Amino acid sequence: MPPQLPPEGTIIAIDPDIPPENQLVFFEVENGNSSDLRWSLNGRLLSAGEEGRRWKPAAGRYELVLTDERGTRHDRVSFQVRGGDVGEFGAVGLSC
């Protein structure tokens, strides 16, 4: 059940000419029961359901972790966002 987006090591570039609502990142998992899975971004649990899968990117380095309702970690990916402002989830490691 590895995360499908973003793949490990992805660099996402925010385009200032595109409206922010058109630059959302969707976190998805293949063959997973979404009601049993949880996403956390830089250690913060995201909302369950559709709302938690849509994320407005902001500059920084991120770690996305997929766990089940018991807290068992199924996978993790790290990725980076360049451009724009630093987001509410903060940066991991070196800033961009």
N, C-alpha and C positions, 0 to 999 in steps of 0.2 A: 503494500500500500504506500509506495513512496509519493511524496508531494509532487504534483505535476508543474506547478508554477509557483514561484520562479525556480528554475533549476539551480543547483549549487553553483556559487560563484557568479551569478548573473549580475550585471551592472545595468541598472535602470537609469535612463537619463530623462529628467523632467524638461519638457519643451515649453518655454514661456509663451509660445505662440498658440498653444492648444489650451482650451479651457480646462481647469483642474478636474471638473466632473467627467471629462472625457479621457482622463489619464489614470483611472482607478486600476489597481492590481487585484486580481481575483486569485485567492488561494484555493486550490482544488486538490482532491485526492482521488485516485483511480480505484474503483471497486470497494469503496468504503461506505459504511453506513454513517452518514453525516450526523445522525442523532447521538452516536456513541463516541464521536471524535471531537477533540478540542484543539484549537490553534492557540499558541502563545507567541508573542513577538517581543523579543528582548526581555523575556521573563514576565510579561504581562499577558494575562489570559484575555483573548478576544471574545467578543459576544458570540453566543451560539447562533447557528443558522445562517441565513443569507447575509445578514448585516455584518457578521464577523468575518465573512469571506471576502468582503469588498474593503479594500484599504486604499486610502489616499496617500500616495508616496510622498516622502519628505527626505531631504538630504540626510545621509548617515549610513552606518553599517548596521546590519540587522541579522538576528538569528531567529529563524522561524522553526518552531517545534510542534510536532503533531503528537498528541497523547490521546489515550482513551479516557473514559470517565473514571477509571481507577487510578489514573495518573501514570500508566505505563507508557513510556516513550516509544513511539513507532518509528519516527524519523526526525531528522533536522536538516535544515539547509541554511547556509549563510549567503547573503547577497548585499549589494550596495546600491544606494540611490545617490545620484549626482545632480546638482542644480537645485534651485529652490531653497526653502528655509529648512532648518533642522526641525523635525517633527516631535510630537508629544512622546514618542517612544524612545527618544534620545539615540545617541550613537553608541555602538559597541567598538571598542578599540580605537584606532585612529580615525579622526574625522576626515571627511572628504574635502 
